[in-house]
């Protein structure tokens, strides 16, 4: 019997979850589906500059799992770019950040969204 999938920690959902090529074939084509946890590995490794080991610590999964997720995500994105297919980000085994972490790479977790971090008041700015 296979082990249950561990839900991967994700800072927050992407602001935009669908991308379409411009020009070329105007007929609707099947979208490439990138899961939320695949998106998070791309964000952390390629955009935030984390190593796979740092990413695995952040997402609470093994480094080898991060490598598998990352490789799968890059292949999907490459296929979409080469074949001119839309990309849609949805699904996957993930758990949103609860805001108790000291480090949040995107400042999108609940801690930052609800204003628990220090913000300058209007008087402090002037």
Secondary structure, DSSP 4 states (H G I P E B T S, - for coil): -PPPPPPEEES---S--EE---SS--S--PPEEE-HHHHHHHIIIIIS---HHHHHHHHTS-HHHHHHHHHHHHHHHHHHHHHT--EEE---SEEE--S--S--SSS-SHHHHTT-S----HHHH-
